[in-house]
Amino acid sequence: MGSHFATSSNDSSRHLGNPEADRHSVKDTIRAGLAGGLTGAVLIWVYEALVWVGAQHLMPLAGIPRNATGLVFGKGVQDALGIWAYLLGTGIHFVFALSWGVLFAAIWPYFRRRGYEATFIALFYAIFAWIVMHVLIMIASSNHPNYFDPNVIIGGFMSHFVFTVPLALVVKRMLDPQKR
């Protein structure tokens, strides 16, 4: 009975440890990463709208797209740019989200071969991404929240979980060796 489940054609465990099963073209990896990054980028904004704007009243809804401009260049630049801060902030948000998506797609086969679930890896990836992004923000600008405040840390991790879990599921599905 156990061997039936192990040899099922739908069982992805037969690909564990098999690097050939995870050979994807660069084009497929980039496509999966971009799709995952785009999905995560949209969903993190939905989260921010529901939680940061709706529940916590931390900013107006219109503040979400321009938020990245202020974090990277400071509040003064954000205000001086006016309407352009929305465009620049949106560009920053999506460029970074897509880049994180492509990076996840590049590393995902390594973890899949070792039997890890994509959502499990996504939890650690979210923490890693939050730390890297906010260290870069601290280097780029002095205008940022207190990254030692537990509320800022927990809120940041939660928003990045909303980003990385869907990203990981999209990448996992698009790079599934059984679908090729």
C-alpha positions in Angstrom: 0.0 0.0 0.0 2.8 2.4 0.9 4.6 1.8 -2.4 1.5 2.7 -4.4 1.6 6.2 -3.0 5.4 6.4 -3.5 5.2 5.5 -7.2 2.1 7.5 -8.1 2.6 9.6 -11.2 1.2 12.6 -9.3 3.7 12.2 -6.5 6.3 14.9 -6.6 8.6 13.1 -4.2 10.0 11.1 -7.1 11.8 14.3 -8.1 13.4 14.9 -4.7 17.2 15.0 -5.0 17.0 14.9 -8.8 18.7 18.0 -10.3 17.6 17.1 -13.8 13.9 17.4 -12.8 14.6 21.0 -11.8 16.4 22.1 -14.9 14.5 25.1 -16.1 15.6 27.6 -18.8 16.5 31.0 -17.6 13.5 32.3 -19.5 11.2 30.0 -17.5 12.8 30.9 -14.2 12.5 34.7 -14.9 8.9 34.3 -16.1 8.0 32.4 -12.9 9.8 34.9 -10.8 8.1 37.9 -12.5 4.7 36.3 -12.2 5.3 35.5 -8.5 6.7 38.9 -7.8 3.8 40.6 -9.5 1.3 38.5 -7.5 3.1 39.3 -4.2 3.4 43.0 -5.1 -0.3 43.4 -5.7 -1.3 41.4 -2.6 1.0 43.3 -0.3 -0.7 46.5 -1.4 -4.1 44.8 -0.7 -2.8 43.9 2.8 -1.5 47.5 3.4 -4.9 48.9 2.3 -6.8 46.6 4.6 -4.5 46.7 7.6 -2.3 49.8 7.5 -5.0 52.1 6.1 -8.3 50.4 7.1 -7.6 48.9 10.5 -4.6 50.8 11.8 -5.2 54.2 10.1 -1.4 54.6 9.6 -1.8 56.4 6.3 -4.4 57.4 3.7 -5.1 54.9 0.9 -3.4 57.3 -1.6 -0.3 57.1 0.5 0.5 53.5 -0.4 2.0 54.1 -3.9 4.1 57.0 -2.8 5.3 55.3 0.4 8.4 53.8 -1.3 9.5 57.2 -2.5 9.5 58.6 1.0 11.3 55.5 2.4 14.1 55.6 -0.2 14.5 59.4 -0.8 13.0 60.9 2.4 9.9 62.8 3.1 11.2 66.1 1.7 11.8 64.5 -1.7 8.5 62.7 -1.6 6.7 66.0 -0.9 8.7 68.0 -3.5 7.9 65.5 -6.3 4.2 65.9 -5.8 2.3 63.6 -8.1 5.5 62.2 -9.5 6.1 60.6 -6.1 3.2 58.2 -6.8 4.8 57.1 -10.1 8.3 56.8 -8.7 7.0 54.9 -5.6 5.0 52.5 -7.7 8.1 51.9 -9.9 10.3 51.3 -6.9 7.7 48.9 -5.3 7.3 46.8 -8.5 11.0 46.7 -9.5 11.9 45.4 -6.0 9.0 43.0 -5.9 9.8 41.6 -9.3 13.5 41.3 -8.4 12.7 39.4 -5.2 10.4 37.2 -7.3 13.1 36.3 -9.8 15.6 35.6 -6.9 13.1 33.2 -5.3 12.5 31.4 -8.6 16.2 31.0 -9.0 16.7 29.5 -5.5 13.5 27.5 -5.3 14.7 24.3 -7.1 17.5 23.9 -4.6 14.9 23.7 -1.7 12.4 21.7 -3.7 15.0 19.0 -4.3 15.6 18.8 -0.6 11.9 18.2 0.1 10.9 21.6 1.5 7.5 23.1 1.0 7.5 26.5 -0.8 5.4 28.2 1.9 7.8 27.1 4.6 10.7 28.6 2.6 8.6 31.7 2.0 8.3 32.5 5.7 12.1 32.7 6.1 12.4 34.5 2.7 10.0 37.1 4.0 12.1 37.8 7.1 15.3 37.9 5.0 13.7 40.3 2.5 12.3 42.6 5.2 15.7 42.8 6.9 17.6 43.4 3.6 15.1 46.0 2.4 15.1 47.9 5.6 18.9 47.9 6.0 19.1 49.4 2.5 16.4 51.9 3.5 18.4 52.9 6.6 21.5 53.4 4.4 19.6 55.4 1.7 17.6 57.7 4.0 17.3 58.8 7.6 13.5 59.2 7.2 12.2 55.8 8.2 10.2 54.2 11.0 12.0 53.0 14.1 13.0 49.5 12.9 13.7 48.5 16.5 10.0 49.1 17.5 8.4 45.6 17.9 5.2 46.9 16.2 7.1 48.0 13.1 9.0 44.7 13.0 5.9 42.5 13.4 3.9 44.7 11.0 6.7 44.5 8.5 7.1 40.8 8.8 3.4 40.3 8.4 3.2 42.3 5.2 6.2 40.5 3.8 4.6 37.1 4.6 1.6 38.3 2.5 4.1 39.1 -0.2 6.3 36.0 -0.2 3.8 33.2 0.4 1.8 33.9 -2.8 5.0 34.6 -4.6 6.3 31.1 -3.6 3.1 29.3 -4.5 3.1 30.9 -8.0 6.8 30.0 -8.5 6.3 26.5 -7.2 3.3 25.9 -9.6 5.1 27.5 -12.6 8.3 25.5 -12.1 6.7 22.2 -11.2 8.7 19.5 -13.0 5.5 17.5 -13.6 3.9 20.2 -15.7 6.7 20.1 -18.3 
